[in-house]
């Protein structure tokens, strides 16, 4: 059934032709890039960018860009993002050529250091200038890594947000929930990386698999834009007869979603289902119903796709974005087009055929956030803190010899308390 | 010392006293095959609400009771049937279903075993174990009231079971204590069930009866109807609560409250006692305190009445009130309270009497006390079990009889 429809909604061909480049930046980015299984991401161009030669040498990426000047004497950025930025600006044209001919650029970086924090925003800008859609997957450093790194990461994140179409960030601190006392440092970094890779895989599947119910890359970008620091993602998979139920259970137990609490607090949720050819509408419905119940106040964007290889499997990727009360700096590029506010909402058929991401009017976007906050935030907060009647330890009546034994409770009455007292029989 | 292979010992570790009853099995059908030959008891310490709170203290008391029983019966006790109780014990009815698959639809022994197995497969909380699974009746194709379905025709065999279960760890506490004394525990038995075995005749079971055993820390009750156990329950309420209430209400120490309960207590407020006072004296005979006897009896009466009311409510909920044509039978230490039957009658609206352990022979007059009912019942439970086992002669016995046969020739 390959009808050449003009609407890109149901045309899987448009996905096939989309060329994607995955660029790892900095030490963390390059090593994460290497953990991406090549066969799964067939068709994507892998690019490694770093200032550090040994790290690049070890990388298996097809294209390696070594940013080097005499200034550095082969010592890398020394953890200074300013240096990273300076060198990236210097070699801006090189970066631009690397991004050439790509429709979508995924940037992977660990923020906080010199290269990742410095180069990523410049690279994003370069990619943007070639006309590609830019989505960045970044990790924030652990709190214990120190104040300076944290500040650098935050600054870089702000820069990145202003240039990239979307930023999905994973605060490493969150992975503490996943690890126990005995987990080694190496293992912890591996887990953090694994989570990020999971997210990338989810987005990759979103972009490349033929969609029954399509999610556009624009939808994704609209979702993550301006909410970055709060957006969380989870990717779960299940197989077998009860897969739809299992998937929801796993999702709600996912540590990054705070046992489903993140869903309740979020105001926009993107759900992408990927199943084999045996994916049934009932299953899709069941999963969506369950997720919908947990985020009643959120705007839900949903997509479903089919992959013949996913036989008997169902994988669900959820990206939940929480409203960030402090509106981040608007992109300088944004706002030049006076597009209506609805553009920020998914509107399948109206998707522009160009790769240019529709930039929403900043005012209208803020307005939307405000309305969302008004509608959802208040209620969400209320439901978060459930009212509970505390019991005061007002043990006026001593239970004598039964003081320390397990109380005998019958229909809410503590039978260890003398009957005549409970019944109020007067003794004078 | 005689052959102790037919010696059966029931051990009840109660909240206020520990009682061991030694029974000797005989072939006399008039005494239900059990002759009580010894009894040992010791006041219990380290127990609360039917459960152990101080194992060391409790162990010493159990040892005393066992030694006394051994001396009286002149036997060496090796194994016991152990009574268990506690507020965690629950009973419920469960039905097992089994389709009869044989071609001629005749129900075989295997079918019966299967359906019983199905009925025993129950969904209990992980920390609980089954104490008893008692068969009630079989149903063949929905036809009720069948006691032995083997040989009958039918497509669907069902069985009703009464299952008594309790918290594993709490049950194991007393078992471990007994094992620590180098005694074997043959089986654990719910105290309420043991009491009912000792008190009820088969006729009463058939008519329908309720047995309430009000002990020191717990009240156990069992409902029989149509000859089978229909309902069981345990409440962590008992004589200790009465004493505690008295201590609280009269503002006297617990030991004194206990004594007052025994000397002046009554389940109903005695009209003659109204306005009467008692003067308590200290060890030198000097007056300490004056208490009102009416108050004492009122406090006690309220507590006992409440216990009966809770049991009555439970029965009403389970829907067994109309089945109890033989009435209510009381046992346990609290059943000694004067006028307790009179108190209970309006609550249950049926005849209430003190239970009589008439189905057992032996040291009769000395034994027919409400406190010993449970321990006697435990011994009786043991005798019923061993008799069932003897139905099938063991391998050793088989050889013995063969050799005896040879010698006789």
Contacts between the chains, C-beta under 8 A, distances in Angstrom:
chain1	res1	chain2	res2	distance
A	398	B	248	7.2
A	399	B	244	7.5
A	400	B	244	4.3
A	400	B	247	5.8
A	400	B	248	5.8
A	400	B	254	6.8
A	401	B	48	7.6
A	401	B	240	6.7
A	401	B	244	5.4
A	401	B	254	6.1
A	402	B	48	7.3
A	402	B	49	7.6
A	402	B	240	7.7
A	402	B	241	7.6
A	402	B	244	6.4
A	405	B	48	4.6
A	405	B	49	5.8
A	405	B	53	7.0
A	406	B	49	7.2
A	406	B	87	7.2
A	406	B	236	7.5
A	408	B	49	7.1
A	408	B	87	5.9
A	408	B	235	7.1
A	408	B	236	4.2
A	408	B	237	6.0
A	410	B	235	7.5
A	410	B	310	5.9
A	415	B	235	8.0
A	415	B	236	7.8
A	415	B	237	5.7
A	415	B	241	7.3
A	415	B	306	7.5
A	415	B	310	8.0
A	416	B	241	7.1
A	416	B	244	7.6
A	418	B	244	7.0
A	418	B	245	3.8
A	418	B	248	5.0
A	418	B	249	6.1
A	418	B	299	6.8
A	418	B	303	7.2
A	419	B	245	6.4
A	419	B	299	7.6
A	419	B	302	4.3
A	419	B	303	4.6
A	419	B	305	7.9
A	419	B	306	4.8
A	420	B	245	6.7
A	420	B	249	6.0
A	420	B	298	6.8
A	420	B	299	5.1
A	420	B	302	5.0
A	420	B	303	7.8
A	421	B	248	7.5
A	421	B	249	7.9
A	423	B	302	6.4
A	425	B	298	6.7
A	425	B	302	6.3
A	427	B	249	6.1
A	427	B	292	7.5
A	427	B	295	4.7
A	427	B	298	7.1
A	427	B	299	7.5
